[in-house]
Every structure is written in structure tokens, then in C-alpha cells.
């Protein structure tokens, strides 16, 4: 074949990629096979019947196309379909949605058009009704949580909402099944190594309804192990060629919370050779539904524990929003005193080399308990782990804070300059009530100093876990908060609070997950100085005199047992002024 200059080949590929009507016969015969191979390496498809049929026809038209396909991008614009919000007091609308949940896209569009016309005709009436509802809701707010729940705990309405949610959950797998079936028929021609699913959705909790804010209702419907099961999943064929699988949301999506991660992990079971699993741009910050949220966390933990043993990289992004009023206690997300979510993470694949987690409300269960280390006969959970990148908030899973108040509390609160003291919420009394009840407003950020007992346990647990990771190169356990401020200079780059470990200079900037796709997430805040030997660093955005905590001797001895020489540092500072580094109690220059 005649070699082509890059600019000519790129122009050909550009034309072929942007003109569906362009036939391969229009390309020079000598270049057709190469052009087709490159063009077919990546392909996008939606899950509608029409698009799936077109996908089958395209790849069956020429056998070379199937062997060339390496990356498949699946768009699901109508799923999750939790955006069909329904009147809280209308049982009929809920039942109707539950029965009609499987209608096609055309019928849904027609219904949306009819709804828009009705909204225009009845706009004035709706405004009057909203004013009356706001007055009623203000009265309900004074009555408290019990008074609010009296009007929403209608068992038939709750059951209908829950059935509608389960229907759409099952429909997600039913829409994907034809694509999995088609790929499985390719046999030896199947070379797809990367599958990406892109979803458009909104939070699921409002769809389930405010009744699921109630602990009893949440437990009744969500506490079992089968409420998210689908017989369709068990019928999915295996795709042994896939090495990388990821899900993400359209940027304009509100984020359907933990549901995306749950279905992602369910699908991962069908990929026996999976090595990289990533979830991007998803979230877990619906604080007012924390009773439902903890059961979704348990469901996610159950799926994580069943991930393929071939997994080498797991990147889990759950965008969260910490408590903004530190006078309010965080929610307890444990069930029966256990943090199933954190525990599931340290039961991951024994082959895991990279674990990157961005999630709030974690616990020491992520590692091993400080009082119950693994015995010499017990298996090492992460023997091959090289990179451990953990970003979490100030809240623990058991409803406590990692940090204690600053010495200036209660005289002074911290608040970022771009954040109003009263956070805006929807103009509904019940929303404002729950927002304040769960610490969303007013903004009172004053926790900056470590809780000594908690950090003693954390330091010992991290050190004990590290000595059971023989290949560890980089670790961070960073606390992300609204009032964390970043300091810049030629020699350092730190922000907020956290623990960092580097085995060598090669480990600098070791973790790159989440950063490329999420501009609001920075690299781990480690400094840029050259290190001569392994180094651990505890960083606190508080003056040294206020921190009043030192790494326990037990933790330091564990690190020294892992390395002959290791630097154990403490870095402190207000965030705006200069930082101070101390080693063995001595002040060092940065």
C-alpha cells in the first residue's frame, strides 16, 4: 500500500466520519482497508430499536468492520427516565406512569407536547395554586416533620411510585440487552475492548417521593437484597473481549445519584476479563433523603463485592456536597452499625493496582480496623495495589465529623467569599425545612482541627494497611471541604487537610483519575519538591499551635518497619499564609 501523508489521511477520515452517505467505493482501493479499519475503531449507537437495527446492518454488511471495532459508545437519552415527576397527591398519575412506563420514545414526545400545551393554557391557574400551596406548606413547616409526613404517607401512592421506579430500572437492562446479544454473536470477530455508556437523568429520590425521607418507609421498601434485581441481567451473554468499561452522564444532567454506579457494577459481571472500571460525573449528595440513601449505598456495596476478579483499576466518582452548617450533625449512613459501602471497597479484586475513590461519608472500614489487624494467616486484600487515591468529606458514615471546631468558635465562622450565608433553595417551605434540618443552610464552617482520637485511629489504620501493600507507590486520604484554601508557591502546592504518601519521586502526581473529565477536581495536593526517600505527610489547614495532634508512635513504628528510612512530616498553615513543615518535632524550611 502507498504511504499517505498524515494530513491527507486525516482529511479522508474526516470526510468519511462526517458523511454517512459517503460510500467506501469513493476511497482509493489501495487505502480502503486501512481507512475502514480506522473509521470503524470507534462507533456510537443509541438503544432505540431503529438505531440498534442500523448498527446490526452496518457491521454485518462487511466482516472487516466487526473485527475493527474496538470502542463502542452507547447513548441512552431516555434512561434513567426518572424525569417524569408526578404530583405527590395524585395516585392516578403514578399508576398511569407505572402501567405506561414501557411506551416508545415517540409516544413520550407526544405526551410531552400535550403537557406543554396544557401548561400554557392553565398557567394562571397554576400560579394561583402554587401561592395557595406555599401558604399551606408554611403552616406545615411549623408543625415539624410529623406534620409534613401525614399528607404523603399514602401506602398505595408509595407502592405505585416504587413500582414505577423498578419498572424503569428493569427497562434500562432491557434496552441494552439487544446490543449485548448482537456483540455475543460475533464470536471470534469480537474485538471490542472498551464500552462507554452515556446517560441523561435526574435524581431518583424526588421520583420515589418525600415519603422515602421517612425511616420506616425506606426500610420497608429498600432494606432487602432483591429490590434492584432484574432477571434480564442474568440472561446477558458474556463479552470476554472487553477490558475497559465506564459510565458517565451528560454534562447537563442533574445526576441520578447512586443508581448509575449500581447498574454499572451489575453490568460489569457480564465482562469476565474486565480490567478497568470507571464511573464519571455521578453524584451522592441528596442529604434530605439520607434514609433512602443509606440503602442505595448498601446496594452499591453488594454489587462492588461481586465485581470480576480480573479488575485492575477501579475509579469511582461520587460528587458530594458536605454539610454547610457544622452545628448540625451529619446523617448516620450505617445499617445495623455497619458501613457496608466502605467495607466493600477493601474486598475488591486481589489483582487491583489502582483504586481511586471520590466519595463522602467513608469510615475506617475502608482499610482494616485499628484494633483488629489481619492475622499472619489471613490473605492480603490489596497485595498488588500501587496507587490509592481517596477523596472524602468531613463527615463519617456513623454521623460524626473528622474535624473539631477552630479555637475561635463560636465567635467566628469561616465562609468562602463567593458563598452566601443563606444558601438559595427552591421556593417551597418543606424544601427549606429539610435543607436547614440537614445542614444545608445557613453557612457555618468552623471545623478545621483534627479530632485526636479519630485521627489516632486513622493514622494507625493507614499505616497497618500500608505494610500489607508491598507494591504501594502513592497514597492520599484527602478531606475535601468548601472552606479549604489552596496555597501556591514555587516549592509547594497544598490545600485543606489530608494524608499523603510517596515512595519516590516517580509517585508525584501519580493519580490522574477524575481530573481530565472533571475540571472541578484537582490533582492530589502533594508538593513538588524532590524527595530523597519515602515520605508521609499529614497536612492541616490550621496553625500548628491549634492542631494539637501528632501522629501516634505506633503508626510511625509501622512505617519504619516498612522502610529502613522514611520521613514522617507534619505540615500546617492557615491556607493563606506560609506553610510550616515539621519532622520529629523540628521545624524545617519548605
Wavefront OBJ file of the C-alpha trace (Angstrom):
o trace
v 0.000 0.000 0.000
v 1.170 3.536 -0.768
v 2.019 5.543 2.354
v -0.063 8.660 2.812
v 0.961 11.940 4.431
v -0.859 12.423 7.730
v -2.773 15.471 6.552
v -4.219 13.585 3.560
v -5.203 10.542 5.614
v -6.775 12.746 8.293
v -8.815 14.561 5.662
v -10.078 11.264 4.255
v -11.051 10.036 7.712
v -12.716 13.346 8.472
v -14.821 13.121 5.316
v -15.755 9.507 5.924
v -16.620 10.167 9.531
v -18.839 13.161 8.859
v -20.682 11.973 5.736
v -22.797 8.916 6.370
v -23.798 8.808 2.713
v -20.173 8.627 1.578
v -19.536 5.133 0.265
v -16.236 3.359 0.769
v -16.043 2.912 -3.011
v -15.259 6.614 -3.201
v -11.962 5.944 -1.454
v -8.969 4.721 -3.426
v -8.887 0.922 -3.433
v -5.368 0.841 -2.049
v -6.485 2.775 1.013
v -9.952 1.337 1.623
v -8.999 -1.396 4.089
v -6.873 0.905 6.244
v -9.424 3.730 6.166
v -12.257 1.365 7.055
v -10.255 -0.145 9.897
v -9.551 3.246 11.463
v -13.075 4.580 10.891
v -14.631 1.504 12.481
v -12.392 1.517 15.562
v -14.932 3.640 17.451
v -18.688 3.684 16.917
v -21.621 5.390 18.647
v -25.091 3.903 18.924
v -28.312 4.640 20.785
v -30.529 1.991 22.313
v -33.650 2.698 20.276
v -34.875 -0.180 18.098
v -34.161 1.825 14.951
v -30.559 2.582 15.921
v -29.816 -0.958 17.080
v -31.138 -2.331 13.769
v -28.980 0.124 11.845
v -25.981 -0.911 13.967
v -26.520 -4.579 13.096
v -26.885 -3.880 9.386
v -23.788 -1.705 9.260
v -21.480 -4.247 10.883
v -22.937 -7.254 9.095
v -22.503 -5.578 5.710
v -18.744 -6.166 5.883
v -16.978 -8.647 8.123
v -13.920 -6.427 8.422
v -15.968 -3.824 10.249
v -16.686 -6.180 13.129
v -13.057 -7.108 13.673
v -12.080 -3.414 13.517
v -14.497 -2.221 16.214
v -12.587 -1.546 19.440
v -14.581 1.173 21.223
v -18.381 1.264 21.498
v -20.169 4.348 22.871
v -23.789 3.738 23.881
v -26.091 6.719 24.369
v -29.242 6.359 26.489
v -31.014 9.698 26.398
v -34.280 8.450 27.864
v -32.777 6.497 30.730
v -32.928 6.782 33.577
v -36.411 8.132 32.928
v -36.872 9.482 36.449
v -37.513 12.936 34.983
v -41.251 12.222 34.722
v -42.135 13.824 38.022
v -45.630 13.273 39.247
v -47.967 15.089 41.578
v -47.343 13.965 45.144
v -51.069 13.744 45.830
v -52.082 12.124 42.527
v -52.259 8.364 42.819
v -53.791 8.050 39.373
v -50.870 9.746 37.627
v -48.436 7.430 39.409
v -50.390 4.334 38.455
v -50.703 5.552 34.885
v -46.949 6.044 34.635
v -46.285 2.633 36.101
v -48.537 1.000 33.501
v -47.265 3.038 30.566
v -43.596 3.049 31.535
v -42.593 0.896 28.570
v -44.047 3.153 25.857
v -41.770 4.120 22.981
v -39.947 7.367 22.523
v -42.486 8.755 20.050
v -45.385 8.365 22.483
v -43.322 10.025 25.207
v -42.599 13.001 22.966
v -46.302 13.352 22.103
v -47.201 13.287 25.781
v -44.602 15.963 26.494
v -46.054 18.202 23.762
v -49.568 17.776 25.158
v -48.332 18.593 28.633
v -46.644 21.764 27.367
v -49.895 22.912 25.721
v -51.857 22.248 28.887
v -49.306 24.148 30.930
v -49.618 27.194 28.686
v -53.428 27.159 28.892
v -53.531 26.723 32.658
v -50.546 28.900 33.591
v -52.574 31.456 35.510
v -54.474 28.794 37.435
v -51.236 27.036 38.362
v -49.704 30.247 39.696
v -52.690 30.743 41.976
v -52.496 27.133 43.133
v -48.773 27.462 43.845
v -49.384 30.504 46.022
v -52.000 28.583 47.999
v -49.676 25.576 48.300
v -46.835 27.757 49.585
v -49.098 29.154 52.295
v -50.158 25.638 53.277
v -46.549 24.426 53.310
v -45.505 27.274 55.597
v -48.135 26.102 58.064
v -46.887 22.527 57.742
v -43.311 23.606 58.443
v -44.328 24.892 61.850
v -45.833 21.521 62.673
v -42.443 19.822 62.066
v -41.508 16.587 60.382
v -44.506 14.608 61.651
v -46.980 17.128 60.335
v -45.317 17.083 56.926
v -45.431 13.317 56.627
v -49.144 12.970 57.426
v -50.133 14.027 53.907
v -47.629 11.928 51.965
v -47.561 8.519 53.626
v -50.284 7.055 51.467
v -49.327 3.403 51.062
v -50.901 2.980 47.620
v -49.164 6.085 46.255
v -45.827 4.981 47.707
v -46.188 1.497 46.249
v -47.058 2.917 42.818
v -44.046 5.224 42.827
v -41.773 2.383 43.870
v -43.203 0.100 41.173
v -42.613 2.806 38.555
v -39.011 3.161 39.708
v -38.433 -0.593 39.482
v -40.043 -0.655 36.028
v -37.575 1.880 34.661
v -34.706 0.121 36.408
v -35.579 -3.086 34.539
v -36.134 -1.182 31.290
v -32.531 0.023 31.450
v -31.282 -3.547 31.081
v -33.943 -4.463 28.537
v -32.789 -1.657 26.232
v -29.148 -2.723 26.492
v -29.785 -6.442 26.051
v -30.102 -6.392 22.200
v -26.666 -4.791 21.863
v -25.063 -7.351 24.195
v -26.784 -10.167 22.273
v -25.575 -8.810 18.946
v -21.961 -8.465 20.088
v -22.010 -12.000 21.508
v -22.931 -13.405 18.068
v -19.723 -12.047 16.550
v -17.681 -14.849 18.091
v -14.004 -14.663 17.147
v -14.663 -11.421 15.256
v -15.469 -9.638 18.540
v -12.538 -7.348 19.366
v -14.381 -4.658 21.333
v -12.163 -3.733 24.283
v -13.851 -0.563 25.547
v -17.554 0.144 26.194
v -18.827 3.535 27.363
v -22.447 4.177 28.375
v -23.627 7.795 28.496
v -26.815 8.546 30.431
v -29.025 11.582 30.823
v -31.003 11.738 34.044
v -32.005 13.493 37.232
v -32.035 12.421 40.904
v -34.112 9.361 41.698
v -35.125 10.333 45.236
v -37.680 13.018 44.264
v -39.164 10.466 41.877
v -39.631 7.988 44.718
v -41.261 10.800 46.661
v -40.867 12.575 50.010
v -42.285 9.555 51.840
v -38.867 7.919 51.446
v -37.442 10.533 53.792
v -39.184 8.508 56.462
v -37.001 5.827 58.062
v -39.823 3.281 58.296
v -40.843 3.646 54.644
v -37.244 3.473 53.422
v -36.612 0.337 55.442
v -39.853 -1.293 54.285
v -39.097 -0.913 50.574
v -35.306 -0.735 50.337
v -33.808 -2.905 53.056
v -33.965 -6.231 51.200
v -31.405 -7.677 48.814
v -33.670 -8.173 45.791
v -35.418 -4.831 45.178
v -32.902 -3.942 42.432
v -32.631 -7.414 40.950
v -33.640 -7.999 37.349
v -33.981 -11.411 35.664
v -32.824 -9.727 32.474
v -29.321 -9.228 33.912
v -28.825 -12.958 34.433
v -29.666 -13.522 30.772
v -26.974 -11.175 29.447
v -24.275 -13.011 27.476
v -20.629 -12.587 28.442
v -18.378 -10.332 26.381
v -14.884 -11.729 27.007
v -13.041 -9.201 24.831
v -13.995 -6.116 26.890
v -11.152 -4.831 29.084
v -12.472 -1.359 29.924
v -15.992 -0.282 30.901
v -17.253 3.104 32.047
v -20.437 5.091 32.538
v -20.934 8.824 32.661
v -23.686 11.427 32.492
v -24.398 14.157 30.015
v -23.000 17.424 31.477
v -26.484 18.950 31.732
v -27.865 16.021 33.732
v -28.885 16.531 37.325
v -27.342 13.217 38.288
v -29.394 10.137 39.230
v -27.321 9.596 42.364
v -26.102 6.097 43.234
v -28.298 4.282 40.732
v -25.752 4.730 37.926
v -22.975 3.062 39.916
v -25.257 0.195 40.895
v -26.257 -0.695 37.327
v -22.674 -0.180 36.151
v -21.378 -2.766 38.598
v -24.229 -5.122 37.666
v -23.238 -4.945 34.004
v -19.582 -5.460 34.905
v -20.479 -9.025 35.891
v -21.004 -9.791 32.190
v -17.406 -8.789 31.401
v -15.231 -11.622 32.760
v -11.942 -10.146 31.506
v -12.634 -6.580 32.705
v -9.520 -4.724 33.891
v -10.618 -1.067 34.124
v -13.955 0.095 35.566
v -14.753 3.798 35.803
v -17.799 5.877 36.708
v -17.636 9.584 35.967
v -19.722 12.671 36.690
v -22.082 10.905 39.085
v -23.171 12.126 42.483
v -24.257 11.297 46.013
v -25.405 14.482 47.720
v -29.170 14.238 48.287
v -28.834 14.814 52.020
v -32.569 15.204 52.686
v -33.195 11.579 51.652
v -30.475 10.082 53.828
v -32.641 7.133 54.967
v -33.095 6.019 51.353
v -29.534 6.961 50.538
v -28.013 4.523 53.019
v -29.904 1.601 51.461
v -28.718 2.604 47.998
v -25.179 2.669 49.406
v -25.677 -0.857 50.709
v -26.991 -1.981 47.311
v -23.915 -0.478 45.653
v -21.668 -2.226 48.177
v -23.282 -5.545 47.308
v -22.541 -5.021 43.609
v -18.956 -3.913 44.261
v -18.291 -7.112 46.179
v -19.247 -9.126 43.057
v -17.004 -7.337 40.565
v -14.821 -9.543 38.335
v -11.587 -10.800 39.875
v -9.739 -9.652 36.750
v -10.222 -5.992 37.742
v -7.003 -3.974 37.987
v -8.258 -0.381 38.069
v -11.412 0.857 39.788
v -12.244 4.572 39.672
v -15.431 5.561 41.485
v -16.567 9.193 41.368
v -19.482 10.232 43.576
v -19.694 14.004 43.588
v -20.854 15.050 47.045
v -21.823 18.143 48.974
v -20.687 18.336 52.566
v -22.665 19.780 55.453
v -22.524 23.579 55.277
v -23.639 24.212 58.843
v -21.163 22.488 61.134
v -23.525 22.914 64.071
v -25.711 20.207 62.503
v -24.695 16.565 62.956
v -24.118 14.576 59.729
v -26.535 11.732 58.901
v -25.771 8.227 60.110
v -25.498 6.153 56.924
v -24.714 2.887 58.656
v -27.141 -0.024 58.767
v -27.067 -2.063 61.921
v -23.900 -0.257 62.966
v -22.043 -1.325 59.790
v -20.697 0.776 56.934
v -21.273 -1.654 54.076
v -20.066 0.783 51.421
v -16.572 1.366 52.864
v -16.182 -2.302 53.737
v -16.943 -3.391 50.167
v -14.054 -1.328 48.804
v -11.381 -3.305 50.624
v -12.858 -6.589 49.404
v -12.146 -5.708 45.786
v -10.083 -7.703 43.339
v -6.858 -9.165 44.641
v -5.327 -8.069 41.315
v -6.221 -4.401 41.856
v -3.335 -1.999 41.134
v -5.189 1.344 41.197
v -8.107 2.382 43.396
v -9.412 5.939 43.083
v -12.481 6.880 45.134
v -14.178 10.273 45.410
v -16.982 9.792 47.939
v -18.276 11.215 51.189
v -19.171 9.531 54.479
v -16.459 6.887 54.497
v -15.088 5.115 57.556
v -12.070 3.193 58.769
v -13.745 0.083 57.363
v -12.168 1.135 54.075
v -8.940 -0.337 55.461
v -8.786 -2.662 58.437
v -9.940 -1.816 61.936
v -7.182 -0.396 64.128
v -7.988 -2.909 66.870
v -8.333 -5.933 64.595
v -5.402 -6.142 62.141
v -5.235 -9.028 59.698
v -3.516 -12.077 61.122
v -0.414 -13.531 59.533
v -2.533 -16.303 58.040
v -5.209 -14.032 56.551
v -4.950 -13.060 52.871
v -3.695 -9.610 51.915
v -6.578 -7.677 50.405
v -4.532 -5.389 48.127
v -1.184 -7.136 47.553
v -0.745 -5.569 44.101
v -2.032 -2.050 44.836
v 0.274 0.712 43.600
v -1.968 3.788 43.752
v -4.629 4.531 46.367
v -6.356 7.884 45.827
v -9.129 8.654 48.329
v -11.004 11.998 48.459
v -13.719 12.341 51.060
v -15.562 14.968 53.089
v -15.594 15.944 56.750
v -18.412 13.524 57.606
v -18.032 9.913 58.676
v -20.537 7.200 57.855
v -21.563 6.929 61.526
v -22.718 10.562 61.782
v -19.575 12.127 63.257
v -17.109 14.717 61.964
v -13.438 14.047 61.337
v -12.659 17.588 62.490
v -13.345 19.602 65.620
v -14.089 23.343 65.833
v -11.442 26.027 65.435
v -10.254 27.779 68.572
v -12.189 30.901 67.503
v -15.554 29.092 67.520
v -18.290 30.217 68.247
v -17.094 33.799 67.846
v -16.020 33.353 64.228
v -17.227 31.189 61.334
v -15.428 30.552 58.084
v -17.174 31.115 54.767
v -15.743 31.309 51.239
v -16.095 34.784 49.772
v -18.199 33.518 46.861
v -20.672 31.633 49.070
v -23.738 33.433 50.536
v -24.505 32.884 54.200
v -28.024 31.713 53.336
v -27.873 29.140 50.541
v -30.689 29.552 47.977
v -33.224 26.741 47.729
v -36.432 26.127 45.820
v -39.261 28.356 46.957
v -41.069 25.684 48.930
v -41.383 25.643 52.682
v -40.834 21.889 53.015
v -37.619 22.028 50.964
v -36.280 24.878 53.066
v -37.243 22.980 56.217
v -35.338 19.847 55.197
v -32.442 21.887 53.837
v -31.908 23.552 57.209
v -32.576 20.370 59.154
v -29.772 18.570 57.319
v -27.204 21.381 57.470
v -27.615 22.999 54.062
v -28.139 26.499 55.428
v -27.033 28.831 56.979
v -23.335 28.506 56.154
v -21.307 27.993 59.334
v -17.974 26.353 58.542
v -15.705 26.234 61.559
v -14.278 22.715 61.800
v -10.573 22.818 60.922
v -8.740 20.867 63.646
v -8.407 17.072 63.748
v -10.323 15.068 66.328
v -7.354 13.482 68.169
v -8.933 10.097 68.878
v -10.312 9.698 65.353
v -7.022 10.673 63.731
v -5.058 8.368 66.015
v -7.214 5.510 64.741
v -6.937 6.729 61.143
v -3.146 7.059 61.280
v -2.656 3.598 62.794
v -5.127 2.022 60.373
v -3.485 3.599 57.311
v -0.016 2.539 58.452
v -1.146 -1.003 59.209
v -2.815 -1.274 55.803
v 0.259 0.138 54.043
v 2.612 -2.529 55.375
v 0.316 -5.116 53.742
v 0.689 -3.373 50.360
v 4.191 -4.329 49.219
v 3.883 -2.529 45.875
v 2.416 0.757 47.162
v 3.868 3.823 45.409
v 1.360 6.554 46.221
v -1.472 7.048 48.696
v -3.592 10.001 49.673
v -6.544 10.350 52.017
v -7.696 13.890 51.337
v -10.527 15.778 53.028
v -12.433 17.988 50.589
v -14.399 20.930 52.000
v -15.853 24.239 50.830
v -13.591 26.213 53.177
v -10.393 24.501 52.031
v -7.985 27.022 50.565
v -5.021 26.335 48.323
v -1.569 27.812 48.825
v 0.745 28.375 45.888
v 4.484 28.926 45.565
v 7.389 27.578 43.582
v 8.002 24.764 46.041
v 4.668 23.576 47.378
v 1.059 23.032 46.433
v -1.212 22.011 49.281
v -4.862 22.532 50.116
v -7.031 21.768 53.081
v -6.480 18.618 55.055
v -5.167 15.172 54.273
v -2.584 12.411 54.412
v -0.099 11.759 51.603
v 2.476 9.049 50.997
v 5.067 8.882 48.228
v 7.520 6.041 47.863
v 9.726 8.020 45.465
v 9.783 10.981 43.098
v 8.127 8.841 40.438
v 4.951 8.869 42.518
v 4.423 12.612 42.217
v 1.130 13.350 40.501
v 0.590 9.609 40.413
v -3.194 9.718 40.350
v -4.753 11.158 37.201
v -8.278 9.842 37.606
v -11.237 12.221 37.529
v -9.036 15.221 36.760
v -9.233 15.120 32.953
v -13.015 14.768 32.831
v -13.903 16.925 35.847
v -12.304 20.358 35.909
v -13.555 20.998 39.440
v -11.442 18.157 40.839
v -7.763 18.942 41.273
v -4.773 16.676 41.416
v -3.880 15.359 44.889
v -2.411 18.279 46.780
v 1.136 16.977 47.176
v 4.140 19.244 46.964
v 6.508 19.488 44.017
v 9.759 19.160 45.936
v 12.206 16.372 45.206
v 12.283 13.717 47.922
v 15.325 11.635 48.798
v 13.437 8.724 50.361
v 9.858 7.631 51.103
v 7.781 10.332 52.783
v 4.463 10.572 54.621
v 2.774 13.919 55.229
v -0.148 14.929 57.398
v -1.484 18.305 56.237
v -3.863 20.537 58.197
v -5.249 23.921 57.239
v -4.794 25.303 60.730
v -1.913 26.912 62.642
v 0.443 24.458 64.329
v -0.499 25.682 67.800
v -4.162 24.890 67.156
v -3.753 21.456 65.567
v -2.759 19.829 68.872
v -2.218 16.417 67.300
v 0.813 14.322 66.415
v 0.981 11.055 64.539
v 0.942 8.250 67.149
v 4.201 6.431 67.862
v 2.559 3.141 66.886
v 1.799 4.443 63.395
v 5.325 5.793 62.968
v 6.860 2.488 64.034
v 4.721 0.679 61.471
v 6.037 2.943 58.702
v 9.619 2.390 59.885
v 9.052 -1.349 59.760
v 8.102 -0.989 56.084
v 11.030 1.266 55.110
v 14.542 1.448 56.521
v 14.498 5.201 56.005
v 11.300 7.248 55.830
v 10.413 10.896 56.502
v 7.328 11.403 58.688
v 6.212 15.021 58.306
v 3.512 17.328 59.648
v 2.519 20.345 57.508
v 0.370 23.115 58.981
v -0.807 26.573 57.969
v -3.876 28.776 57.704
v -4.186 28.273 53.955
v -3.406 31.878 53.065
v -0.125 32.391 54.867
v 3.112 30.407 54.707
v 3.092 26.701 55.489
v 5.274 25.069 58.126
v 6.840 21.627 57.893
v 7.888 19.699 60.970
v 9.772 16.424 61.202
v 10.344 14.737 64.561
v 9.155 17.991 66.146
v 11.772 20.128 64.401
v 10.711 22.991 62.123
v 12.083 22.652 58.585
v 12.201 25.079 55.693
v 9.889 24.278 52.792
l 1 2 3 4 5 6 7 8 9 10 11 12 13 14 15 16 17 18 19 20 21 22 23 24 25 26 27 28 29 30 31 32 33 34 35 36 37 38 39 40 41 42 43 44 45 46 47 48 49 50 51 52 53 54 55 56 57 58 59 60 61 62 63 64 65 66 67 68 69 70 71 72 73 74 75 76 77 78 79 80 81 82 83 84 85 86 87 88 89 90 91 92 93 94 95 96 97 98 99 100 101 102 103 104 105 106 107 108 109 110 111 112 113 114 115 116 117 118 119 120 121 122 123 124 125 126 127 128 129 130 131 132 133 134 135 136 137 138 139 140 141 142 143 144 145 146 147 148 149 150 151 152 153 154 155 156 157 158 159 160 161 162 163 164 165 166 167 168 169 170 171 172 173 174 175 176 177 178 179 180 181 182 183 184 185 186 187 188 189 190 191 192 193 194 195 196 197 198 199 200 201 202 203 204 205 206 207 208 209 210 211 212 213 214 215 216 217 218 219 220 221 222 223 224 225 226 227 228 229 230 231 232 233 234 235 236 237 238 239 240 241 242 243 244 245 246 247 248 249 250 251 252 253 254 255 256 257 258 259 260 261 262 263 264 265 266 267 268 269 270 271 272 273 274 275 276 277 278 279 280 281 282 283 284 285 286 287 288 289 290 291 292 293 294 295 296 297 298 299 300 301 302 303 304 305 306 307 308 309 310 311 312 313 314 315 316 317 318 319 320 321 322 323 324 325 326 327 328 329 330 331 332 333 334 335 336 337 338 339 340 341 342 343 344 345 346 347 348 349 350 351 352 353 354 355 356 357 358 359 360 361 362 363 364 365 366 367 368 369 370 371 372 373 374 375 376 377 378 379 380 381 382 383 384 385 386 387 388 389 390 391 392 393 394 395 396 397 398 399 400 401 402 403 404 405 406 407 408 409 410 411 412 413 414 415 416 417 418 419 420 421 422 423 424 425 426 427 428 429 430 431 432 433 434 435 436 437 438 439 440 441 442 443 444 445 446 447 448 449 450 451 452 453 454 455 456 457 458 459 460 461 462 463 464 465 466 467 468 469 470 471 472 473 474 475 476 477 478 479 480 481 482 483 484 485 486 487 488 489 490 491 492 493 494 495 496 497 498 499 500 501 502 503 504 505 506 507 508 509 510 511 512 513 514 515 516 517 518 519 520 521 522 523 524 525 526 527 528 529 530 531 532 533 534 535 536 537 538 539 540 541 542 543 544 545 546 547 548 549 550 551 552 553 554 555 556 557 558 559 560 561 562 563 564 565 566 567 568 569 570 571 572 573 574 575 576 577 578 579 580 581 582 583 584 585 586 587 588 589 590
